[in-house]
């Protein structure tokens, strides 16, 4: 997708087009440019603009808003859908929450939060329309193109996202990110077996992928394959020692399997990480 136009952004965020352009002029974000030099915004740009609007309404000065957005930009999940993320702004500091993880926890007088699923739902018709136009144009799409479309479509059309990821893998069977995302969508739809297959394929293509190892552990545990799930969690904790969820799941599973010293070790790591 080439991005959202200024008019679309203004409608999605319930602000004027002049306000959108004003935030760009003020340096809060730098959208891409289209063939006629028109501004084209990404979904993350929408997140930044919505956060900036909330901070401005809370009375923060532009300099503090820029600092908050800079921190947000550095902490947003890279290359992953944002619909499971929640944002809070506390005293001018951005807090990012994804599952059990919470980054930059601070306290302050100003507090507002919003989930991104509602924003993604509003944006979904624009994405689907652009996707169908691209298909109608008959342009030759690469594996990376199909993967990018999958990421965009996940927010409002997971069925079409699954098809896009499968098309990406038909062109590049070793596309690790497509395997991870397709595995997650299948797993979330109740197909843990299918999810596990794609997580394993992702690890075969990219052995150092901590996310794939963790997701594989969850899928195998759901399938009742506990010894294999334990090994996947152990691999996840080695590849990503800061993944508190992986340590917690490893501890729980080790206890079930009678590995009490191992369970205690991972529980200690989990507590260290969640006290930060």
C-alpha positions in Angstrom: 0.0 0.0 0.0 1.3 3.5 -0.9 0.0 5.0 2.3 -2.9 7.1 3.5 -3.6 10.5 2.0 -3.9 13.7 4.1 -7.7 13.6 3.6 -7.9 10.0 4.8 -5.7 10.7 7.8 -7.8 13.7 8.8 -11.0 11.7 8.5 -9.6 8.7 10.5 -8.3 10.8 13.3 -11.2 13.3 13.3 -8.9 16.3 12.8 -8.6 18.9 10.1 -6.3 18.5 7.1 -4.7 21.8 8.2 -3.9 20.2 11.6 -2.3 17.2 10.0 -0.1 19.4 7.8 0.7 21.5 10.8 2.1 18.5 12.7 4.2 17.6 9.7 5.6 21.2 9.4 6.3 21.2 13.2 8.5 18.2 12.7 6.5 15.6 14.6 6.8 13.1 11.7 8.1 12.9 8.2 5.6 11.0 5.9 6.6 9.6 2.5 5.9 11.4 -0.7 3.8 10.2 -3.6 4.6 10.7 -7.3 3.1 14.3 -7.2 5.0 15.1 -3.9 1.7 14.6 -2.0 2.1 13.3 1.6 1.5 9.6 2.1 1.1 8.4 5.7 1.8 4.9 7.2 -0.2 3.3 9.9 2.5 4.1 12.4 2.2 7.8 11.3 -1.4 7.6 12.3 -0.3 6.3 15.7 2.2 9.1 16.1 -0.4 11.7 15.0 -3.0 10.4 17.4 -0.5 10.4 20.2 0.6 14.0 19.3 -3.0 15.1 19.3 -3.7 13.7 22.7 -0.6 15.3 24.2 -1.4 18.6 22.6 -4.9 18.5 24.1 -3.3 17.7 27.5 -1.4 20.9 27.3 2.1 19.7 26.6 4.5 22.0 24.8 5.8 21.0 21.3 9.3 20.2 22.5 7.9 17.6 25.0 5.6 16.2 22.3 8.6 15.7 20.0 10.5 13.9 22.8 7.6 11.6 23.5 7.1 10.7 19.8 10.9 10.1 19.5 10.7 7.6 22.3 7.6 6.0 20.9 9.2 5.6 17.4 12.2 3.8 19.0 10.0 1.4 21.0 7.3 0.4 18.6 7.4 -3.3 17.5 9.4 -3.5 14.3 7.8 -5.3 11.4 4.8 -6.6 13.5 1.2 -5.7 13.4 0.3 -3.1 15.9 -3.3 -4.1 16.7 -2.3 -5.8 19.9 -0.4 -2.8 21.2 -1.7 -0.3 23.8 -0.3 3.1 24.3 -0.4 5.3 27.4 1.0 8.7 27.9 1.9 9.5 31.5 3.3 12.9 32.4 4.5 13.3 28.9 6.2 9.9 28.8 5.0 7.2 26.4 4.3 3.8 27.8 4.1 0.9 25.2 2.3 -2.3 26.3 2.2 -5.4 24.2 0.8 -8.5 25.9 2.5 -8.8 29.3 5.4 -6.5 28.3 5.4 -2.9 29.3 8.1 -0.5 28.3 9.1 2.8 29.9 6.7 2.6 32.9 6.4 6.1 34.4 3.9 7.9 36.6 2.5 11.3 36.1 -0.6 13.5 36.3 -1.7 13.2 32.7 -2.9 9.8 31.6 -4.8 8.7 28.5 -4.6 5.4 26.6 -6.0 3.9 23.5 -5.8 0.5 21.8 -4.9 0.5 18.1 -7.4 -2.1 17.0 -10.2 0.5 16.8 -8.0 2.8 14.6 -7.1 -0.2 12.5 -10.7 -1.1 12.1 -11.5 2.3 10.8 -8.6 2.2 8.4 -9.4 -1.3 7.1 -11.7 -0.3 4.2 -9.1 2.0 2.8 -6.5 -0.9 2.9 -8.9 -3.4 1.3 -9.8 -1.0 -1.5 -6.2 -0.3 -2.3 -5.4 -4.0 -2.2 -8.2 -4.8 -4.7 -7.1 -2.0 -6.9 -3.6 -3.4 -7.0 -4.9 -6.8 -7.8 -7.1 -5.4 -10.6 -4.1 -3.5 -12.1 -2.4 -6.9 -12.5 1.0 -5.6 -11.3 3.6 -8.3 -10.8 4.1 -8.5 -7.1 7.2 -9.9 -5.4 7.3 -12.0 -2.2 8.1 -8.9 -0.2 5.2 -7.0 -1.8 2.8 -9.8 -0.8 4.2 -9.9 2.7 3.7 -6.1 3.0 0.1 -6.5 1.9 -0.4 -9.2 4.4 0.8 -6.9 7.2 -1.5 -4.2 6.1 -4.5 -6.5 5.7 -4.1 -8.2 9.1 -5.7 -5.2 10.7 -9.1 -5.6 9.2 -9.2 -8.6 6.9 -7.2 -11.5 8.3 -8.6 -13.9 5.7 -7.1 -11.9 2.9 -3.9 -11.5 4.9 -3.5 -15.3 5.1 -3.9 -15.4 1.3 -1.3 -12.7 0.9 1.2 -14.5 3.1 0.7 -17.7 1.3 1.3 -15.9 -2.0 4.5 -14.5 -0.6 5.7 -18.0 0.5 4.8 -19.4 -3.0 7.4 -17.0 -4.4 9.9 -17.3 -1.5 9.5 -20.4 0.6 12.2 -19.1 3.0 10.5 -15.8 3.9 10.8 -16.1 7.7 8.6 -13.1 8.5 5.8 -14.4 6.3 6.0 -17.8 8.0 5.8 -16.2 11.5 2.8 -14.0 10.6 1.0 -16.7 8.8 1.6 -19.1 11.6 0.3 -16.7 14.1 -2.9 -16.1 12.1 -3.5 -19.8 11.7 -2.8 -20.4 15.4 -5.2 -17.6 16.5 -7.9 -19.1 14.2 -7.6 -22.4 16.1 -5.2 -24.2 13.8 -2.3 -24.8 16.2 -0.8 -27.5 14.0 -0.7 -25.2 11.0 0.8 -22.5 13.2 3.5 -24.8 14.5 4.5 -25.9 11.0 5.1 -22.3 9.9 7.0 -21.4 13.1 9.2 -24.4 12.5 9.7 -23.2 8.9 10.6 -19.7 10.1 13.2 -21.1 12.4 14.6 -23.3 9.6 15.0 -20.1 7.5 16.2 -17.9 10.4 17.5 -20.0 13.3 18.0 -16.9 15.6 14.3 -15.8 15.5 13.3 -15.6 19.1 9.7 -14.7 18.3 9.3 -17.8 16.1 10.8 -20.0 18.9 8.4 -18.5 21.5 5.4 -18.8 19.3 6.3 -22.4 18.5 6.4 -23.2 22.2 2.9 -21.8 22.7 1.6 -23.8 19.7 3.2 -27.1 20.8 1.9 -26.5 24.4 -1.6 -26.0 23.0 -1.2 -29.3 21.1 -0.2 -31.1 24.3 3.4 -31.8 23.0 4.9 -30.6 26.3 8.5 -31.9 26.0 8.9 -30.3 22.6 7.2 -27.1 23.8 9.8 -26.9 26.7 12.7 -27.1 24.2 11.1 -24.3 22.1 10.7 -22.1 25.2 14.3 -22.8 26.2 15.5 -21.7 22.8 13.3 -18.6 23.0 14.9 -17.6 26.3 18.4 -18.1 24.8 17.7 -16.1 21.7 15.8 -13.3 23.6 16.7 -13.3 27.3 14.5 -10.2 27.8 11.3 -12.0 26.8 9.6 -12.2 30.2 6.7 -14.3 28.8 9.1 -16.9 27.5 10.6 -17.2 31.0 7.2 -17.4 32.6 6.0 -20.1 30.2 9.2 -22.0 30.5 8.9 -22.0 34.3 5.3 -23.1 34.3 6.0 -26.0 31.8 9.2 -27.1 33.6 7.1 -27.4 36.8 4.5 -29.5 35.0 7.3 -31.8 33.8 8.9 -32.1 37.2 11.9 -30.0 36.5 11.7 -27.9 39.6 15.2 -26.3 39.6 14.7 -25.2 36.0 11.3 -23.8 36.8 12.7 -21.8 39.7 15.5 -20.4 37.5 13.1 -19.1 34.9 10.7 -17.8 37.5 13.6 -15.7 39.0 14.4 -14.3 35.5 10.7 -13.5 34.9 10.5 -11.6 38.2 13.7 -9.7 37.4 12.4 -8.6 34.1 8.9 -7.6 35.3 10.3 -5.5 38.2 12.1 -3.2 35.8 
